[in-house]
């Protein structure tokens, strides 16, 4: 099925990070993909906010696709069934739809590109603990 799209060019020099988004410990720079794809896909550059730490809360995203690519720094995530993973520059992670996960910690310079479909996706907090395993 072909989706209507429009041209978009998000210039790095004029792109602003905003301290509003899914997580309070990150800043988000919208790349214009949601508008260009009429909401089919969203893409952000996400970076750590100075002095803000991850909460470690388990959660699930209601989406059909999610991936991220690490640009700078490092972070430790835990994925149900896949254990604790440390991600570093050049690492790419595809998170299957509905996978329970949490961020444990990140470096102050942590930065990544995230792509999610659809653009307007939900997130549910999951309070139940699972046994941690190192991958």
Buried (B, 14 or more C-beta within 10 A) or exposed (E): EEEEEEEEEBEEEEEEBEEEBBBEBBBBBBBBBBBBBEBBBBBBBBBBBEEBBBBEEBBBBEBBBBBBBBBBBBBBBBBBEBEBBEBEBEBEBEBEEEBBBBBBEBEEEBBBBBBBBBBEBEEEEBEEEEEEEEE
